[in-house]
Amino acid sequence: MRAILALEDGRIFEGESFGATGTRVGEVCFNTSMTGYQEVLTDPSYRGQIVAMTYPLIGNYGTNALDQESREPHVRGFVIEELSEIPSNWRSESSLEDYLARWNIPGVQGIDTRALTRHLRERGAMKACLTTDTLSEKEAVARANEGEGVIGMDYVREVTTSAPYQWDPDDRLSATWTVASGSAEEVVRQALPPVRYRVVAYDYGIKENILRRLRQNGFAVTVVPAATSAEEVLALNPDGVFLSNGPGDPSAVPYAHESLRGLLGKKPIFGICLGHQILGFAAGGQTFKLKFGHRGGNQPVKDLRSGKVAITSQNHGFAVDADSLPPEMEVTHINLNDGTVEGIRHRELPVFSVQYHPEAAPGPHDAGYFFSQFAELIEASR
């Protein structure tokens, strides 16, 4: 079945439908990861967006329940160059096409995704309409222009938990595993460390691998809704507060800024991605929208204090404005591609954040040490 991707500037890409059918409108963005498409699909940070993968062959290893980063996919549409119709992996439970159909997400293959990527790099992020319906190209472009983008959108309310909960109290979900020696399918689970600290994690759209990494570093985690007040968090008497990733415009969640202001100086704080941007606002700074965002597993980041460079996993369309930060906030990390802020810390308080994803899923593990650094910060603050 024919499918088209119509951009708001009138550019049309034509391909073949797979997955669900229908019409979806959202900001179109690209991800440069070679693997990890299921983690991309289920990352709540992609809420409201149509995602294009730059790697040409997608679907090789199918999908499975354990690789979900949340309970369901959050993308509005999925754009690839070529679909691998027959998955080959011992963990596969369904094909990518069946998976998208089950979750009612339309996909389109046969598109030159690298040409699409070049167009977005040159023209900037924009809205798009992905459709398998009998719309004319002109009608599809009109739909794209009429649709909502990301600027000013609070998608956090759509993805946050409705009530507090304890993450993995029985330690069934958090252990790392390896394939047993001499076996193609048997796995060996690694023992988890004892719980040393209790933290509250704000769920702005939290990925499950973040929760796993927190537990793997000795944290017991209570997850709370994004609108939880500072007073409610302090009543739980945690050792620290974690700020998660999430979707949408960081300026559109003033309730999150206000709650965090009430926690600064009260508890050690560590933020990731949207949590990093919310910390920027709470400290008195601002954010701005990037031309086309950073999304993929190959973003180079420099630690300004050590001079070391890490290759990081990223997924964000906004960045903290360095010039807007007050003197008490220090920029600690920058992106080597465009010089934008990738990490900040308070000069006096036990508070820090990074724009990227140290938990990976997908991506490199160069930055995983931030979770143990959070534990060290809590220990030093006791």
C-alpha positions, 0 to 999 in steps of 0.5 A: 500500500502506498504511503507518503510523508509530507513535510510542512514546507511541501517536500514529499517522500513516497514509500510503502506502508507497513504496520498500521494504516491511517494518518498521523501528524507530528514533528518529524525527527531523525535518529542515527542509531544503528540498533535499538529501534524498539527502545526508540519506539517505546521511549516516552521522550518521543511522544508526539513525534514521527521518527525516521531511522537513518540506518537503512535496514531496520527490523532485523532482530524483531521485538520482545517484551524485555526491550521495552522502555515503557509499557507502550510505544510513543511515536506517532509514526515510523519511517525507515528505508528498508524493512527486514520482514523476517527477524532472526534472533532467539529473543524475538517474539514478533516482527517489527511490522506485527508490533507496529500493527498491534499498537496502531502505529503506521510505518513507511518504508522505501523512503530515502531516509538519508535524503530526509535527514539532509533536508531536516539538517538544512531546513530545521525540524518541522511538522509532517503528515504520514498517511496511508489514506487517500489524501492528495499531496496538497491535502497532506501538506495542509494537514502537516501545517495544521498539526501541533508541533513540539514548541509549547507542548506539555506532553509530560502530562500524557506519559507520567505515572498517575500515582506513586509506586515502588520500582521493582521491590522484589528485584525481578526486573533490574538485574543485568544478564549475560548469555551463559557460556556454551549456550545460545539461549540460556542467560545468567543474571548478575546479583544486585547490590544491597540497597544503600539509598532511597531516592524519589524519581520524578517521572516526566517520561522515565525510561525503564533502563534508568530505573534498572541502572539506579537499582544496580547502583544501590538505590531503592526508587519511589517513582512519583508523578511529574506534578508532585510538590516539593512538600510531598517529596520531602515528606517521603524523606528520601536520600536524594531526588532524581529528575527523569527524561521526558517529552515536549517543551521544557518551558511548558511544564512550569509546575515541574520548575516550581516543585524543583525550586522547593527542593534545591538545597534540601536534597542531593539532585541528579537530572537527565535530559528533560530533567536537566532542562527543568533544573536549568529553569529551576536555577533561573535559566532558559532553554532554546529549540535546537535546529534539528536536535540530537538523537542517536548513539554517537554524540561526542561530549567533552567534560570541561573539568577533566578534558575527557570525551565520551560518546553518548546516547542522546534524544533531545530537541531543546538545550539549556542556554548557557548565557541564561544561567546564573553565576552559581551554575557551572557548565560542566559538559559541552557537545563537540558537534555544536558547542551546546550545553550537555551538563551543569552543576551547582557550585555549592549545592549537591546538584548536577545534571546531564542532557544526554542518557548515561543509561544508554538503551540504546547506545554506548555506556561511556557515561554510566558512571553518573549513577555511581557519582550520584551515590557518592554525592548522596554519601558525601551529603549525609 
